[in-house]
Amino acid sequence: MRITKLRKERGKTQQEMADLLHTSLDNYRGIEKGRRNPSLDLLVTLSDTFNTTLDCLVLGRTTLADSRRVQRELEDIISQIGRLKDSI
């Protein structure tokens, strides 16, 4: 699940996350496994903690602006590679 991935990327344990969210370890584990649905307040705290949007956290997608920015960056990189290739 996305929550597990985000937690591990930040080097946090499940217990640390449960403490941070003021919930039990059992409840937090249930949320990570998808067996329990977090409250909206808890989702907001999670998105804040992980510095991500609710949309990304819940649905797994980035915002349209992020997607466009990434696309522009990739186009710039491809263009630079093309110029390098032409100069060789």
PyMOL Python script that loads the backbone (N, CA, C, O; Angstrom):
from pymol import cmd

cmd.read_pdbstr("""\
ATOM      1  N   MET A   1       0.836  -1.189   0.000  1.00  0.00           N
ATOM      2  CA  MET A   1       0.000   0.000   0.000  1.00  0.00           C
ATOM      3  C   MET A   1       0.881   1.252   0.000  1.00  0.00           C
ATOM      4  O   MET A   1       2.044   1.213   0.401  1.00  0.00           O
ATOM      5  N   ARG A   2       0.310   2.338  -0.450  1.00  0.00           N
ATOM      6  CA  ARG A   2       1.050   3.593  -0.516  1.00  0.00           C
ATOM      7  C   ARG A   2       1.543   4.052   0.850  1.00  0.00           C
ATOM      8  O   ARG A   2       2.655   4.565   0.973  1.00  0.00           O
ATOM      9  N   ILE A   3       0.726   3.869   1.864  1.00  0.00           N
ATOM     10  CA  ILE A   3       1.112   4.326   3.205  1.00  0.00           C
ATOM     11  C   ILE A   3       2.353   3.574   3.677  1.00  0.00           C
ATOM     12  O   ILE A   3       3.263   4.174   4.250  1.00  0.00           O
ATOM     13  N   THR A   4       2.393   2.292   3.443  1.00  0.00           N
ATOM     14  CA  THR A   4       3.555   1.492   3.834  1.00  0.00           C
ATOM     15  C   THR A   4       4.801   1.981   3.099  1.00  0.00           C
ATOM     16  O   THR A   4       5.858   2.153   3.706  1.00  0.00           O
ATOM     17  N   LYS A   5       4.675   2.202   1.802  1.00  0.00           N
ATOM     18  CA  LYS A   5       5.803   2.666   0.995  1.00  0.00           C
ATOM     19  C   LYS A   5       6.301   4.019   1.494  1.00  0.00           C
ATOM     20  O   LYS A   5       7.504   4.223   1.656  1.00  0.00           O
ATOM     21  N   LEU A   6       5.382   4.930   1.735  1.00  0.00           N
ATOM     22  CA  LEU A   6       5.774   6.259   2.206  1.00  0.00           C
ATOM     23  C   LEU A   6       6.444   6.186   3.577  1.00  0.00           C
ATOM     24  O   LEU A   6       7.425   6.884   3.834  1.00  0.00           O
ATOM     25  N   ARG A   7       5.912   5.346   4.446  1.00  0.00           N
ATOM     26  CA  ARG A   7       6.497   5.191   5.785  1.00  0.00           C
ATOM     27  C   ARG A   7       7.923   4.665   5.683  1.00  0.00           C
ATOM     28  O   ARG A   7       8.834   5.186   6.327  1.00  0.00           O
ATOM     29  N   LYS A   8       8.109   3.633   4.873  1.00  0.00           N
ATOM     30  CA  LYS A   8       9.434   3.038   4.737  1.00  0.00           C
ATOM     31  C   LYS A   8      10.425   3.994   4.087  1.00  0.00           C
ATOM     32  O   LYS A   8      11.601   4.006   4.449  1.00  0.00           O
ATOM     33  N   GLU A   9       9.962   4.794   3.132  1.00  0.00           N
ATOM     34  CA  GLU A   9      10.833   5.781   2.492  1.00  0.00           C
ATOM     35  C   GLU A   9      11.365   6.794   3.502  1.00  0.00           C
ATOM     36  O   GLU A   9      12.453   7.344   3.332  1.00  0.00           O
ATOM     37  N   ARG A  10      10.594   7.028   4.539  1.00  0.00           N
ATOM     38  CA  ARG A  10      11.002   7.986   5.570  1.00  0.00           C
ATOM     39  C   ARG A  10      11.697   7.320   6.750  1.00  0.00           C
ATOM     40  O   ARG A  10      12.063   7.985   7.719  1.00  0.00           O
ATOM     41  N   GLY A  11      11.877   6.007   6.665  1.00  0.00           N
ATOM     42  CA  GLY A  11      12.606   5.287   7.698  1.00  0.00           C
ATOM     43  C   GLY A  11      11.879   5.207   9.030  1.00  0.00           C
ATOM     44  O   GLY A  11      12.511   5.136  10.084  1.00  0.00           O
ATOM     45  N   LYS A  12      10.567   5.218   8.986  1.00  0.00           N
ATOM     46  CA  LYS A  12       9.760   5.155  10.212  1.00  0.00           C
ATOM     47  C   LYS A  12       9.249   3.734  10.435  1.00  0.00           C
ATOM     48  O   LYS A  12       8.988   2.992   9.489  1.00  0.00           O
ATOM     49  N   THR A  13       9.116   3.381  11.704  1.00  0.00           N
ATOM     50  CA  THR A  13       8.505   2.098  12.047  1.00  0.00           C
ATOM     51  C   THR A  13       6.998   2.290  12.173  1.00  0.00           C
ATOM     52  O   THR A  13       6.509   3.417  12.264  1.00  0.00           O
ATOM     53  N   GLN A  14       6.276   1.186  12.178  1.00  0.00           N
ATOM     54  CA  GLN A  14       4.836   1.273  12.391  1.00  0.00           C
ATOM     55  C   GLN A  14       4.532   1.865  13.763  1.00  0.00           C
ATOM     56  O   GLN A  14       3.584   2.635  13.910  1.00  0.00           O
ATOM     57  N   GLN A  15       5.325   1.513  14.758  1.00  0.00           N
ATOM     58  CA  GLN A  15       5.100   2.042  16.107  1.00  0.00           C
ATOM     59  C   GLN A  15       5.316   3.557  16.127  1.00  0.00           C
ATOM     60  O   GLN A  15       4.543   4.284  16.752  1.00  0.00           O
ATOM     61  N   GLU A  16       6.352   4.032  15.453  1.00  0.00           N
ATOM     62  CA  GLU A  16       6.596   5.472  15.397  1.00  0.00           C
ATOM     63  C   GLU A  16       5.431   6.207  14.731  1.00  0.00           C
ATOM     64  O   GLU A  16       5.028   7.284  15.171  1.00  0.00           O
ATOM     65  N   MET A  17       4.903   5.612  13.671  1.00  0.00           N
ATOM     66  CA  MET A  17       3.765   6.235  12.991  1.00  0.00           C
ATOM     67  C   MET A  17       2.525   6.221  13.877  1.00  0.00           C
ATOM     68  O   MET A  17       1.796   7.211  13.946  1.00  0.00           O
ATOM     69  N   ALA A  18       2.287   5.112  14.547  1.00  0.00           N
ATOM     70  CA  ALA A  18       1.134   5.023  15.445  1.00  0.00           C
ATOM     71  C   ALA A  18       1.242   6.084  16.540  1.00  0.00           C
ATOM     72  O   ALA A  18       0.257   6.747  16.866  1.00  0.00           O
ATOM     73  N   ASP A  19       2.423   6.241  17.097  1.00  0.00           N
ATOM     74  CA  ASP A  19       2.637   7.257  18.133  1.00  0.00           C
ATOM     75  C   ASP A  19       2.401   8.657  17.575  1.00  0.00           C
ATOM     76  O   ASP A  19       1.743   9.481  18.210  1.00  0.00           O
ATOM     77  N   LEU A  20       2.931   8.917  16.408  1.00  0.00           N
ATOM     78  CA  LEU A  20       2.784  10.217  15.766  1.00  0.00           C
ATOM     79  C   LEU A  20       1.314  10.548  15.506  1.00  0.00           C
ATOM     80  O   LEU A  20       0.896  11.701  15.615  1.00  0.00           O
ATOM     81  N   LEU A  21       0.544   9.526  15.164  1.00  0.00           N
ATOM     82  CA  LEU A  21      -0.868   9.714  14.829  1.00  0.00           C
ATOM     83  C   LEU A  21      -1.792   9.572  16.034  1.00  0.00           C
ATOM     84  O   LEU A  21      -3.011   9.700  15.919  1.00  0.00           O
ATOM     85  N   HIS A  22      -1.192   9.307  17.188  1.00  0.00           N
ATOM     86  CA  HIS A  22      -1.975   9.133  18.431  1.00  0.00           C
ATOM     87  C   HIS A  22      -3.029   8.042  18.279  1.00  0.00           C
ATOM     88  O   HIS A  22      -4.195   8.220  18.629  1.00  0.00           O
ATOM     89  N   THR A  23      -2.582   6.911  17.746  1.00  0.00           N
ATOM     90  CA  THR A  23      -3.461   5.765  17.591  1.00  0.00           C
ATOM     91  C   THR A  23      -2.706   4.521  18.036  1.00  0.00           C
ATOM     92  O   THR A  23      -1.496   4.563  18.257  1.00  0.00           O
ATOM     93  N   SER A  24      -3.416   3.435  18.164  1.00  0.00           N
ATOM     94  CA  SER A  24      -2.758   2.200  18.596  1.00  0.00           C
ATOM     95  C   SER A  24      -1.982   1.584  17.434  1.00  0.00           C
ATOM     96  O   SER A  24      -2.265   1.841  16.264  1.00  0.00           O
ATOM     97  N   LEU A  25      -1.005   0.773  17.792  1.00  0.00           N
ATOM     98  CA  LEU A  25      -0.232   0.067  16.778  1.00  0.00           C
ATOM     99  C   LEU A  25      -1.137  -0.848  15.962  1.00  0.00           C
ATOM    100  O   LEU A  25      -0.997  -0.940  14.742  1.00  0.00           O
ATOM    101  N   ASP A  26      -2.058  -1.521  16.630  1.00  0.00           N
ATOM    102  CA  ASP A  26      -2.986  -2.416  15.946  1.00  0.00           C
ATOM    103  C   ASP A  26      -3.831  -1.655  14.920  1.00  0.00           C
ATOM    104  O   ASP A  26      -4.040  -2.134  13.806  1.00  0.00           O
ATOM    105  N   ASN A  27      -4.313  -0.477  15.297  1.00  0.00           N
ATOM    106  CA  ASN A  27      -5.115   0.328  14.380  1.00  0.00           C
ATOM    107  C   ASN A  27      -4.273   0.778  13.189  1.00  0.00           C
ATOM    108  O   ASN A  27      -4.722   0.721  12.045  1.00  0.00           O
ATOM    109  N   TYR A  28      -3.054   1.225  13.466  1.00  0.00           N
ATOM    110  CA  TYR A  28      -2.190   1.680  12.369  1.00  0.00           C
ATOM    111  C   TYR A  28      -1.876   0.528  11.413  1.00  0.00           C
ATOM    112  O   TYR A  28      -1.921   0.695  10.194  1.00  0.00           O
ATOM    113  N   ARG A  29      -1.563  -0.629  11.969  1.00  0.00           N
ATOM    114  CA  ARG A  29      -1.291  -1.794  11.105  1.00  0.00           C
ATOM    115  C   ARG A  29      -2.498  -2.129  10.236  1.00  0.00           C
ATOM    116  O   ARG A  29      -2.351  -2.462   9.060  1.00  0.00           O
ATOM    117  N   GLY A  30      -3.686  -2.039  10.817  1.00  0.00           N
ATOM    118  CA  GLY A  30      -4.912  -2.292  10.059  1.00  0.00           C
ATOM    119  C   GLY A  30      -5.089  -1.316   8.911  1.00  0.00           C
ATOM    120  O   GLY A  30      -5.552  -1.689   7.833  1.00  0.00           O
ATOM    121  N   ILE A  31      -4.721  -0.065   9.146  1.00  0.00           N
ATOM    122  CA  ILE A  31      -4.814   0.954   8.093  1.00  0.00           C
ATOM    123  C   ILE A  31      -3.827   0.625   6.975  1.00  0.00           C
ATOM    124  O   ILE A  31      -4.183   0.672   5.797  1.00  0.00           O
ATOM    125  N   GLU A  32      -2.598   0.293   7.339  1.00  0.00           N
ATOM    126  CA  GLU A  32      -1.589  -0.050   6.316  1.00  0.00           C
ATOM    127  C   GLU A  32      -2.016  -1.261   5.496  1.00  0.00           C
ATOM    128  O   GLU A  32      -1.784  -1.305   4.288  1.00  0.00           O
ATOM    129  N   LYS A  33      -2.629  -2.227   6.135  1.00  0.00           N
ATOM    130  CA  LYS A  33      -3.036  -3.459   5.442  1.00  0.00           C
ATOM    131  C   LYS A  33      -4.354  -3.292   4.683  1.00  0.00           C
ATOM    132  O   LYS A  33      -4.749  -4.173   3.920  1.00  0.00           O
ATOM    133  N   GLY A  34      -5.035  -2.155   4.895  1.00  0.00           N
ATOM    134  CA  GLY A  34      -6.302  -1.925   4.216  1.00  0.00           C
ATOM    135  C   GLY A  34      -7.479  -2.580   4.901  1.00  0.00           C
ATOM    136  O   GLY A  34      -8.570  -2.639   4.334  1.00  0.00           O
ATOM    137  N   ARG A  35      -7.279  -3.074   6.108  1.00  0.00           N
ATOM    138  CA  ARG A  35      -8.379  -3.702   6.857  1.00  0.00           C
ATOM    139  C   ARG A  35      -9.204  -2.685   7.629  1.00  0.00           C
ATOM    140  O   ARG A  35     -10.336  -2.964   8.026  1.00  0.00           O
ATOM    141  N   ARG A  36      -8.636  -1.507   7.839  1.00  0.00           N
ATOM    142  CA  ARG A  36      -9.337  -0.441   8.565  1.00  0.00           C
ATOM    143  C   ARG A  36      -9.281   0.830   7.747  1.00  0.00           C
ATOM    144  O   ARG A  36      -8.295   1.112   7.067  1.00  0.00           O
ATOM    145  N   ASN A  37     -10.357   1.589   7.828  1.00  0.00           N
ATOM    146  CA  ASN A  37     -10.415   2.856   7.116  1.00  0.00           C
ATOM    147  C   ASN A  37     -10.081   3.987   8.080  1.00  0.00           C
ATOM    148  O   ASN A  37     -10.733   4.144   9.113  1.00  0.00           O
ATOM    149  N   PRO A  38      -9.071   4.769   7.742  1.00  0.00           N
ATOM    150  CA  PRO A  38      -8.715   5.887   8.619  1.00  0.00           C
ATOM    151  C   PRO A  38      -9.755   6.996   8.537  1.00  0.00           C
ATOM    152  O   PRO A  38     -10.433   7.151   7.521  1.00  0.00           O
ATOM    153  N   SER A  39      -9.873   7.751   9.597  1.00  0.00           N
ATOM    154  CA  SER A  39     -10.760   8.911   9.596  1.00  0.00           C
ATOM    155  C   SER A  39     -10.165   9.977   8.680  1.00  0.00           C
ATOM    156  O   SER A  39      -8.990   9.916   8.319  1.00  0.00           O
ATOM    157  N   LEU A  40     -10.986  10.945   8.316  1.00  0.00           N
ATOM    158  CA  LEU A  40     -10.506  12.044   7.480  1.00  0.00           C
ATOM    159  C   LEU A  40      -9.400  12.809   8.205  1.00  0.00           C
ATOM    160  O   LEU A  40      -8.410  13.205   7.590  1.00  0.00           O
ATOM    161  N   ASP A  41      -9.567  13.016   9.508  1.00  0.00           N
ATOM    162  CA  ASP A  41      -8.534  13.710  10.290  1.00  0.00           C
ATOM    163  C   ASP A  41      -7.207  12.969  10.222  1.00  0.00           C
ATOM    164  O   ASP A  41      -6.150  13.581  10.067  1.00  0.00           O
ATOM    165  N   LEU A  42      -7.271  11.653  10.339  1.00  0.00           N
ATOM    166  CA  LEU A  42      -6.045  10.860  10.290  1.00  0.00           C
ATOM    167  C   LEU A  42      -5.417  10.916   8.895  1.00  0.00           C
ATOM    168  O   LEU A  42      -4.194  10.991   8.768  1.00  0.00           O
ATOM    169  N   LEU A  43      -6.246  10.879   7.851  1.00  0.00           N
ATOM    170  CA  LEU A  43      -5.725  10.987   6.477  1.00  0.00           C
ATOM    171  C   LEU A  43      -5.042  12.331   6.252  1.00  0.00           C
ATOM    172  O   LEU A  43      -3.998  12.401   5.604  1.00  0.00           O
ATOM    173  N   VAL A  44      -5.631  13.393   6.784  1.00  0.00           N
ATOM    174  CA  VAL A  44      -5.027  14.718   6.638  1.00  0.00           C
ATOM    175  C   VAL A  44      -3.680  14.751   7.352  1.00  0.00           C
ATOM    176  O   VAL A  44      -2.707  15.292   6.825  1.00  0.00           O
ATOM    177  N   THR A  45      -3.624  14.174   8.550  1.00  0.00           N
ATOM    178  CA  THR A  45      -2.360  14.132   9.293  1.00  0.00           C
ATOM    179  C   THR A  45      -1.321  13.305   8.545  1.00  0.00           C
ATOM    180  O   THR A  45      -0.152  13.685   8.479  1.00  0.00           O
ATOM    181  N   LEU A  46      -1.744  12.175   7.982  1.00  0.00           N
ATOM    182  CA  LEU A  46      -0.824  11.347   7.198  1.00  0.00           C
ATOM    183  C   LEU A  46      -0.292  12.104   5.986  1.00  0.00           C
ATOM    184  O   LEU A  46       0.910  12.075   5.718  1.00  0.00           O
ATOM    185  N   SER A  47      -1.163  12.775   5.257  1.00  0.00           N
ATOM    186  CA  SER A  47      -0.708  13.498   4.067  1.00  0.00           C
ATOM    187  C   SER A  47       0.242  14.624   4.459  1.00  0.00           C
ATOM    188  O   SER A  47       1.206  14.910   3.748  1.00  0.00           O
ATOM    189  N   ASP A  48      -0.034  15.257   5.588  1.00  0.00           N
ATOM    190  CA  ASP A  48       0.865  16.291   6.105  1.00  0.00           C
ATOM    191  C   ASP A  48       2.220  15.690   6.491  1.00  0.00           C
ATOM    192  O   ASP A  48       3.270  16.235   6.150  1.00  0.00           O
ATOM    193  N   THR A  49       2.182  14.575   7.198  1.00  0.00           N
ATOM    194  CA  THR A  49       3.398  13.899   7.653  1.00  0.00           C
ATOM    195  C   THR A  49       4.262  13.460   6.471  1.00  0.00           C
ATOM    196  O   THR A  49       5.486  13.590   6.502  1.00  0.00           O
ATOM    197  N   PHE A  50       3.615  12.943   5.435  1.00  0.00           N
ATOM    198  CA  PHE A  50       4.341  12.448   4.271  1.00  0.00           C
ATOM    199  C   PHE A  50       4.579  13.538   3.219  1.00  0.00           C
ATOM    200  O   PHE A  50       5.179  13.284   2.175  1.00  0.00           O
ATOM    201  N   ASN A  51       4.103  14.750   3.508  1.00  0.00           N
ATOM    202  CA  ASN A  51       4.263  15.874   2.593  1.00  0.00           C
ATOM    203  C   ASN A  51       3.734  15.529   1.201  1.00  0.00           C
ATOM    204  O   ASN A  51       4.421  15.714   0.196  1.00  0.00           O
ATOM    205  N   THR A  52       2.518  15.031   1.165  1.00  0.00           N
ATOM    206  CA  THR A  52       1.883  14.669  -0.087  1.00  0.00           C
ATOM    207  C   THR A  52       0.429  15.124  -0.044  1.00  0.00           C
ATOM    208  O   THR A  52      -0.064  15.560   0.996  1.00  0.00           O
ATOM    209  N   THR A  53      -0.241  15.021  -1.163  1.00  0.00           N
ATOM    210  CA  THR A  53      -1.649  15.420  -1.208  1.00  0.00           C
ATOM    211  C   THR A  53      -2.536  14.254  -0.794  1.00  0.00           C
ATOM    212  O   THR A  53      -2.128  13.093  -0.838  1.00  0.00           O
ATOM    213  N   LEU A  54      -3.753  14.588  -0.391  1.00  0.00           N
ATOM    214  CA  LEU A  54      -4.725  13.528  -0.091  1.00  0.00           C
ATOM    215  C   LEU A  54      -4.993  12.699  -1.340  1.00  0.00           C
ATOM    216  O   LEU A  54      -5.145  11.480  -1.267  1.00  0.00           O
ATOM    217  N   ASP A  55      -5.049  13.361  -2.472  1.00  0.00           N
ATOM    218  CA  ASP A  55      -5.286  12.672  -3.739  1.00  0.00           C
ATOM    219  C   ASP A  55      -4.224  11.612  -3.990  1.00  0.00           C
ATOM    220  O   ASP A  55      -4.535  10.486  -4.380  1.00  0.00           O
ATOM    221  N   CYS A  56      -2.984  11.978  -3.767  1.00  0.00           N
ATOM    222  CA  CYS A  56      -1.882  11.032  -3.953  1.00  0.00           C
ATOM    223  C   CYS A  56      -1.958   9.916  -2.912  1.00  0.00           C
ATOM    224  O   CYS A  56      -1.766   8.743  -3.235  1.00  0.00           O
ATOM    225  N   LEU A  57      -2.236  10.279  -1.685  1.00  0.00           N
ATOM    226  CA  LEU A  57      -2.286   9.307  -0.598  1.00  0.00           C
ATOM    227  C   LEU A  57      -3.418   8.299  -0.792  1.00  0.00           C
ATOM    228  O   LEU A  57      -3.219   7.094  -0.637  1.00  0.00           O
ATOM    229  N   VAL A  58      -4.594   8.796  -1.128  1.00  0.00           N
ATOM    230  CA  VAL A  58      -5.770   7.935  -1.232  1.00  0.00           C
ATOM    231  C   VAL A  58      -5.872   7.245  -2.588  1.00  0.00           C
ATOM    232  O   VAL A  58      -6.155   6.049  -2.667  1.00  0.00           O
ATOM    233  N   LEU A  59      -5.643   8.000  -3.641  1.00  0.00           N
ATOM    234  CA  LEU A  59      -5.850   7.459  -4.987  1.00  0.00           C
ATOM    235  C   LEU A  59      -4.562   7.077  -5.703  1.00  0.00           C
ATOM    236  O   LEU A  59      -4.591   6.398  -6.730  1.00  0.00           O
ATOM    237  N   GLY A  60      -3.432   7.515  -5.156  1.00  0.00           N
ATOM    238  CA  GLY A  60      -2.157   7.146  -5.741  1.00  0.00           C
ATOM    239  C   GLY A  60      -1.769   7.930  -6.962  1.00  0.00           C
ATOM    240  O   GLY A  60      -0.911   7.492  -7.728  1.00  0.00           O
ATOM    241  N   ARG A  61      -2.374   9.073  -7.165  1.00  0.00           N
ATOM    242  CA  ARG A  61      -1.998   9.860  -8.342  1.00  0.00           C
ATOM    243  C   ARG A  61      -1.533  11.244  -7.917  1.00  0.00           C
ATOM    244  O   ARG A  61      -1.932  11.772  -6.879  1.00  0.00           O
ATOM    245  N   THR A  62      -0.698  11.794  -8.734  1.00  0.00           N
ATOM    246  CA  THR A  62      -0.202  13.136  -8.479  1.00  0.00           C
ATOM    247  C   THR A  62      -1.167  14.135  -9.101  1.00  0.00           C
ATOM    248  O   THR A  62      -2.081  13.754  -9.832  1.00  0.00           O
ATOM    249  N   THR A  63      -0.967  15.380  -8.816  1.00  0.00           N
ATOM    250  CA  THR A  63      -1.829  16.402  -9.396  1.00  0.00           C
ATOM    251  C   THR A  63      -1.505  16.575 -10.869  1.00  0.00           C
ATOM    252  O   THR A  63      -0.440  16.171 -11.335  1.00  0.00           O
ATOM    253  N   LEU A  64      -2.416  17.168 -11.581  1.00  0.00           N
ATOM    254  CA  LEU A  64      -2.222  17.420 -13.004  1.00  0.00           C
ATOM    255  C   LEU A  64      -1.015  18.331 -13.220  1.00  0.00           C
ATOM    256  O   LEU A  64      -0.243  18.130 -14.158  1.00  0.00           O
ATOM    257  N   ALA A  65      -0.851  19.328 -12.357  1.00  0.00           N
ATOM    258  CA  ALA A  65       0.289  20.240 -12.479  1.00  0.00           C
ATOM    259  C   ALA A  65       1.602  19.478 -12.332  1.00  0.00           C
ATOM    260  O   ALA A  65       2.556  19.736 -13.066  1.00  0.00           O
ATOM    261  N   ASP A  66       1.656  18.531 -11.377  1.00  0.00           N
ATOM    262  CA  ASP A  66       2.862  17.723 -11.200  1.00  0.00           C
ATOM    263  C   ASP A  66       3.133  16.895 -12.450  1.00  0.00           C
ATOM    264  O   ASP A  66       4.278  16.795 -12.890  1.00  0.00           O
ATOM    265  N   SER A  67       2.102  16.307 -13.018  1.00  0.00           N
ATOM    266  CA  SER A  67       2.265  15.484 -14.215  1.00  0.00           C
ATOM    267  C   SER A  67       2.781  16.308 -15.377  1.00  0.00           C
ATOM    268  O   SER A  67       3.641  15.853 -16.130  1.00  0.00           O
ATOM    269  N   ARG A  68       2.266  17.511 -15.527  1.00  0.00           N
ATOM    270  CA  ARG A  68       2.720  18.382 -16.622  1.00  0.00           C
ATOM    271  C   ARG A  68       4.167  18.816 -16.415  1.00  0.00           C
ATOM    272  O   ARG A  68       4.943  18.880 -17.368  1.00  0.00           O
ATOM    273  N   ARG A  69       4.526  19.112 -15.168  1.00  0.00           N
ATOM    274  CA  ARG A  69       5.901  19.507 -14.865  1.00  0.00           C
ATOM    275  C   ARG A  69       6.856  18.366 -15.200  1.00  0.00           C
ATOM    276  O   ARG A  69       7.895  18.585 -15.822  1.00  0.00           O
ATOM    277  N   VAL A  70       6.511  17.166 -14.794  1.00  0.00           N
ATOM    278  CA  VAL A  70       7.356  16.003 -15.076  1.00  0.00           C
ATOM    279  C   VAL A  70       7.471  15.788 -16.581  1.00  0.00           C
ATOM    280  O   VAL A  70       8.550  15.481 -17.087  1.00  0.00           O
ATOM    281  N   GLN A  71       6.364  15.950 -17.293  1.00  0.00           N
ATOM    282  CA  GLN A  71       6.396  15.779 -18.741  1.00  0.00           C
ATOM    283  C   GLN A  71       7.326  16.805 -19.380  1.00  0.00           C
ATOM    284  O   GLN A  71       8.105  16.451 -20.265  1.00  0.00           O
ATOM    285  N   ARG A  72       7.264  18.078 -18.952  1.00  0.00           N
ATOM    286  CA  ARG A  72       8.155  19.110 -19.490  1.00  0.00           C
ATOM    287  C   ARG A  72       9.617  18.777 -19.194  1.00  0.00           C
ATOM    288  O   ARG A  72      10.483  18.936 -20.055  1.00  0.00           O
ATOM    289  N   GLU A  73       9.886  18.317 -17.979  1.00  0.00           N
ATOM    290  CA  GLU A  73      11.260  17.963 -17.622  1.00  0.00           C
ATOM    291  C   GLU A  73      11.774  16.821 -18.482  1.00  0.00           C
ATOM    292  O   GLU A  73      12.919  16.847 -18.934  1.00  0.00           O
ATOM    293  N   LEU A  74      10.937  15.821 -18.709  1.00  0.00           N
ATOM    294  CA  LEU A  74      11.340  14.697 -19.556  1.00  0.00           C
ATOM    295  C   LEU A  74      11.579  15.150 -20.992  1.00  0.00           C
ATOM    296  O   LEU A  74      12.531  14.703 -21.632  1.00  0.00           O
ATOM    297  N   GLU A  75      10.733  16.023 -21.496  1.00  0.00           N
ATOM    298  CA  GLU A  75      10.926  16.542 -22.858  1.00  0.00           C
ATOM    299  C   GLU A  75      12.237  17.307 -22.959  1.00  0.00           C
ATOM    300  O   GLU A  75      12.943  17.188 -23.961  1.00  0.00           O
ATOM    301  N   ASP A  76      12.577  18.093 -21.938  1.00  0.00           N
ATOM    302  CA  ASP A  76      13.849  18.819 -21.923  1.00  0.00           C
ATOM    303  C   ASP A  76      15.032  17.853 -21.925  1.00  0.00           C
ATOM    304  O   ASP A  76      16.010  18.071 -22.640  1.00  0.00           O
ATOM    305  N   ILE A  77      14.946  16.802 -21.139  1.00  0.00           N
ATOM    306  CA  ILE A  77      16.023  15.807 -21.067  1.00  0.00           C
ATOM    307  C   ILE A  77      16.191  15.110 -22.410  1.00  0.00           C
ATOM    308  O   ILE A  77      17.315  14.908 -22.869  1.00  0.00           O
ATOM    309  N   ILE A  78      15.085  14.742 -23.038  1.00  0.00           N
ATOM    310  CA  ILE A  78      15.135  14.076 -24.343  1.00  0.00           C
ATOM    311  C   ILE A  78      15.764  15.010 -25.375  1.00  0.00           C
ATOM    312  O   ILE A  78      16.556  14.578 -26.213  1.00  0.00           O
ATOM    313  N   SER A  79      15.410  16.282 -25.307  1.00  0.00           N
ATOM    314  CA  SER A  79      15.984  17.273 -26.222  1.00  0.00           C
ATOM    315  C   SER A  79      17.498  17.403 -26.011  1.00  0.00           C
ATOM    316  O   SER A  79      18.260  17.467 -26.975  1.00  0.00           O
ATOM    317  N   GLN A  80      17.923  17.441 -24.755  1.00  0.00           N
ATOM    318  CA  GLN A  80      19.351  17.529 -24.446  1.00  0.00           C
ATOM    319  C   GLN A  80      20.096  16.302 -24.938  1.00  0.00           C
ATOM    320  O   GLN A  80      21.209  16.421 -25.450  1.00  0.00           O
ATOM    321  N   ILE A  81      19.510  15.141 -24.794  1.00  0.00           N
ATOM    322  CA  ILE A  81      20.137  13.896 -25.272  1.00  0.00           C
ATOM    323  C   ILE A  81      20.276  13.950 -26.780  1.00  0.00           C
ATOM    324  O   ILE A  81      21.305  13.551 -27.326  1.00  0.00           O
ATOM    325  N   GLY A  82      19.239  14.446 -27.465  1.00  0.00           N
ATOM    326  CA  GLY A  82      19.295  14.585 -28.913  1.00  0.00           C
ATOM    327  C   GLY A  82      20.409  15.508 -29.351  1.00  0.00           C
ATOM    328  O   GLY A  82      21.120  15.209 -30.310  1.00  0.00           O
ATOM    329  N   ARG A  83      20.573  16.630 -28.661  1.00  0.00           N
ATOM    330  CA  ARG A  83      21.651  17.568 -28.997  1.00  0.00           C
ATOM    331  C   ARG A  83      23.024  16.945 -28.753  1.00  0.00           C
ATOM    332  O   ARG A  83      23.948  17.126 -29.546  1.00  0.00           O
ATOM    333  N   LEU A  84      23.146  16.212 -27.652  1.00  0.00           N
ATOM    334  CA  LEU A  84      24.413  15.533 -27.361  1.00  0.00           C
ATOM    335  C   LEU A  84      24.743  14.500 -28.438  1.00  0.00           C
ATOM    336  O   LEU A  84      25.882  14.393 -28.894  1.00  0.00           O
ATOM    337  N   LYS A  85      23.723  13.747 -28.830  1.00  0.00           N
ATOM    338  CA  LYS A  85      23.900  12.723 -29.857  1.00  0.00           C
ATOM    339  C   LYS A  85      24.347  13.371 -31.172  1.00  0.00           C
ATOM    340  O   LYS A  85      25.232  12.846 -31.848  1.00  0.00           O
ATOM    341  N   ASP A  86      23.751  14.489 -31.534  1.00  0.00           N
ATOM    342  CA  ASP A  86      24.108  15.184 -32.771  1.00  0.00           C
ATOM    343  C   ASP A  86      25.531  15.737 -32.744  1.00  0.00           C
ATOM    344  O   ASP A  86      26.176  15.856 -33.786  1.00  0.00           O
ATOM    345  N   SER A  87      26.015  16.072 -31.551  1.00  0.00           N
ATOM    346  CA  SER A  87      27.361  16.650 -31.432  1.00  0.00           C
ATOM    347  C   SER A  87      28.473  15.598 -31.440  1.00  0.00           C
ATOM    348  O   SER A  87      29.653  15.941 -31.504  1.00  0.00           O
ATOM    349  N   ILE A  88      28.103  14.341 -31.377  1.00  0.00           N
ATOM    350  CA  ILE A  88      29.116  13.265 -31.330  1.00  0.00           C
ATOM    351  C   ILE A  88      29.495  12.840 -32.729  1.00  0.00           C
ATOM    352  O   ILE A  88      30.330  11.951 -32.900  1.00  0.00           O
TER     353      ILE A  88
END
""", "prot")
cmd.dss("prot")
cmd.show_as("cartoon", "prot")
cmd.util.cbc("prot")
cmd.orient("prot")
